[in-house]
């Protein structure tokens, strides 16, 4: 069941399920775009790439990803994903922790002027 869909300058996300201790989203990143380099203090994430290709930056290390790859983002780890392909990059994100609000994002770098926002 879709509970929320939000468009962003880099693409968008759809919330598929949520409960007190987890949230599941599909995230789509447009070609040539990337999410902000960010960290969270109250949740960890597991990403499963289902379409496209890209590069994940995880605590400064770059990891190439494509369909079928997974990435674990530990609590507090700095992370971002960039679409390096010609088609949309889509991944399923499973968040686990005790809080999932968008205000638990600390942006370290951002292409859209949202650092500190």
Secondary structure by P-SEA (a helix, b strand, c coil): cccccccccccccccccccccbbbbbbbbcccccccccccccccbbbbbcbbbbbbbcccbbbbbcccbbbbbccccccccccccccbbbbbbbbbccccccccccccccccccccc
